[in-house]
Structures are given as C-alpha cells and as structure tokens.
Amino acid sequence: MMLGNNSRAPFEVMVTRQLDVDGEPLFLIEIGKPYAEADGTWFCPYRIQGPTTSFVNRDAGVDGMQALLNVLYVLSAKAETSVENQEGRLTWGGQSEHFGFPSHEADPELREARRRQGR
C-alpha cells in the first residue's frame, strides 16, 4: 500500500497493536517504518482500522525517531477520540482509560503549548 500526501514510500508495517471493541479484537493500529524524503524530512506512517474509525496518515520529524514519537502521540489522541472509545466500547488489556501509548503530556513543548492555551 502506498501512502497519501504525495509520498511514494510504501507502507512497511513495523509494529501493530490490537485494541478490543466490545471485547473483540476489531481495532487495529499499525505503525510503519520511518523514512526520509528527498528534502531530508523524515516521516512515519500509521494506519488505524476499526469498525467506525479509519485513518491512513503520516507524521513528520527532524529525524526518524522524532517522526516515530510524534506518531505515538497522535495515536494516543486518535484512540482516545475515536468513535469506538467515545461510545465506551474500546479497551486494551481490559483497560478503557489508557491504551498503552505515551501521552502528549510527556512532550514538554506540547505540554507548554496546551498550558498557554488553557487546556
């Protein structure tokens, strides 16, 4: 599968996480291998496929590690705001409050930006 956003990079699945919807493994999260484009910008692709929620996208960083970390923050937010979670149907290992991704609160720049915005 090729990525959108003008990328010619194939989606090479690096890691996956399966979340449950109503107790069944129906919410698949995949993170692809980070890659650099010709201009030196690094990207890390991700894909979410659930009964209602579906995304294929990528996030950028100054290097592969930052792109990967940014995707982990995005996935945390996407899982929390998914329709399946808003309906109270999404769990991971029996937990419905946390899906095992780092919170954006772990990033000092994001934390400070949210504080300035009053969130």
Buried (B, 14 or more C-beta within 10 A) or exposed (E): EEBEEEBEBEBEEBEEBEBBBEEEEBBEBBBBBBBEEEEEEBBBBBBBEBBEBEBBBBBBBEEBEBBBBBBBBBBBEBBBEBEBBEEEBBBBEEEEEEBBBEBBEEBEEBEEEEEEEEE
